[in-house]
Amino acid sequence: MITTTDLTKVYRSRGREVTALDGVSLHVEPGEMYGVIGRSGAGKSTLIRCVNLLERPDSGTVTVDGQDLTALPGPRHRAGRSLRRARTGIGMIFQHFNLLSSRTVRGNVELPLEILGLTRRERARKALELLDLVGLADHAAAYPAQLSGGQKQRVGIARALAGDPKVLLSDEATSALDPETTRSVLGLLRDLNKQLGLTVLLITHEMDVVKAVCDSAALMEHGRIVEAGVVNELLATPGSRLARELFPVAGPVAGDGRTVVDVTFHGENAGQPVISHLARAHDVDVSILGAAMDTVGGRQVGRMRIELPGHPESNAEALAYLRERGLTVEPAAREAPAPRETPADGGTDEDPGPRPTDALAPEGTR
Ligand SMILES: Nc1ncnc2c1ncn2[C@@H]1O[C@H](COP(=O)(O)OP(=O)(O)OP(=O)(O)O)[C@@H](O)[C@H]1O
């Protein structure tokens, strides 16, 4: 549904050049919720703004619903008619909602409908239908200042859906909201994704957002996608940075005469008492050093750091037993280093690593 090929974008200001996108290729399947995660300055906003050509890439292509938007004619800083038409199929929501304070809730949702040329009566009907969809029909006459943040974002979502888009772009839409409101707005996005078959591309710096709603995800650093894939598959991929970021497990890593491994449970095996079976079948004492369990896409997933006495070679059979049961087993690594500061070797012994839940928080918010 969305494909970007080798996108590059360099900003030039006051003699300085900043490469915001450095060859970004991304593919979002129809009906998918796809999260792009990365730290501040990674290039996420630039990427999402290139998808609807609010920002024109220097090179590369953007195809949405089979149409190459980069090939559509238009002066450099103004969209041509064909691009404007294509954009009605792409809704967008923003971190700070971008509502007009002088218009009522209904007036805000009607704005794109006015631009689309609907009659007054059609606009009113459609706006109320959209407000009903986001659970705000009874606030149609209110002004944005009278709404909570979550309600404002719901208005933003209703407005974004005015052109019956197939694609919704979400630019940090929950970053200004508290955790509970975040959950409810993400729940709404998930419902709309299912109900309308809406493809959602969202950018975020919060792993919890990816965990809560994304089918697929990409990790972005310095204008590049460094890892991408289906979240459930990444969780089963040894060495996956995203898996480590999604389920960080604390605890000491391997030392003398000990085997310390990170085990990822996913799919069927998440509910099985595999560790106690391991202890019995191999007559081995298993210590659990750390664990993180959660639900991804409605399925229980988790990671656990376990320690077995003896060297890894002496535990080869026990580790094979876990792998045979479909678990991903890999040598315990330090918690995933924050992307921006990642040293090539993954950290030093002195480096305690980032805290588990905020590894990707923008600087200044931690
Ligand atoms: N209009 C601009 N002019 C100059 N530099 C820019 C412009 N927009 C973005 N940049 C720079 O491009 C890089 C990528 O910025 P971008 O906003 O895309 O990152 P981001 O991952 O979305 O970060 P944030 O979450 O802080 O917005 C940054 O170094 C930023 O300073």
The ligand as a Tripos MOL2 file, in Angstrom:
@<TRIPOS>MOLECULE
LIG
   31    33     1     0     0
SMALL
NO_CHARGES

@<TRIPOS>ATOM
      1 N1         13.2730   22.0470    7.8910 N.pl3     1 LIG1
      2 C1         14.4580   21.6140    8.3230 C.ar      1 LIG1
      3 N2         15.5830   22.3290    8.1030 N.ar      1 LIG1
      4 C2         16.7900   21.8840    8.5140 C.ar      1 LIG1
      5 N3         16.9710   20.7190    9.1630 N.ar      1 LIG1
      6 C3         15.8830   19.9610    9.4180 C.ar      1 LIG1
      7 C4         14.5810   20.3720    9.0110 C.ar      1 LIG1
      8 N4         13.6850   19.4100    9.3930 N.ar      1 LIG1
      9 C5         14.4150   18.4520   10.0190 C.ar      1 LIG1
     10 N5         15.7210   18.7760   10.0230 N.ar      1 LIG1
     11 C6         16.8220   17.9620   10.5780 C.3       1 LIG1
     12 O1         16.7470   16.6850    9.9900 O.3       1 LIG1
     13 C7         17.0120   15.6540   10.9410 C.3       1 LIG1
     14 C8         15.8200   14.7050   11.0070 C.3       1 LIG1
     15 O2         14.7370   15.4330   11.5760 O.3       1 LIG1
     16 P1         13.2970   14.7730   11.7980 P.3       1 LIG1
     17 O3         12.4020   15.8200   12.3810 O.co2     1 LIG1
     18 O4         12.8580   14.1150   10.5460 O.co2     1 LIG1
     19 O5         13.6280   13.6450   12.8860 O.3       1 LIG1
     20 P2         12.6480   12.9140   13.8870 P.3       1 LIG1
     21 O6         13.1570   11.5240   14.0130 O.co2     1 LIG1
     22 O7         11.2430   13.0720   13.4510 O.co2     1 LIG1
     23 O8         12.9050   13.6900   15.2280 O.3       1 LIG1
     24 P3         11.8360   14.4210   16.1740 P.3       1 LIG1
     25 O9         11.0890   13.3200   16.8370 O.co2     1 LIG1
     26 O10        12.6850   15.2180   17.1010 O.co2     1 LIG1
     27 O11        11.0010   15.2640   15.2490 O.co2     1 LIG1
     28 C9         17.3210   16.3690   12.2390 C.3       1 LIG1
     29 O12        18.7090   16.4970   12.3500 O.3       1 LIG1
     30 C10        16.6660   17.7200   12.0680 C.3       1 LIG1
     31 O13        17.3410   18.7010   12.8200 O.3       1 LIG1
@<TRIPOS>BOND
     1     1     2 1
     2     2     3 ar
     3     2     7 ar
     4     3     4 ar
     5     4     5 ar
     6     5     6 ar
     7     6     7 ar
     8     6    10 ar
     9     7     8 ar
    10     8     9 ar
    11     9    10 ar
    12    10    11 1
    13    11    12 1
    14    11    30 1
    15    12    13 1
    16    13    14 1
    17    13    28 1
    18    14    15 1
    19    15    16 1
    20    16    17 2
    21    16    18 1
    22    16    19 1
    23    19    20 1
    24    20    21 2
    25    20    22 1
    26    20    23 1
    27    23    24 1
    28    24    25 2
    29    24    26 1
    30    24    27 1
    31    28    29 1
    32    28    30 1
    33    30    31 1
@<TRIPOS>SUBSTRUCTURE
     1 LIG1         1 GROUP 0 **** ****
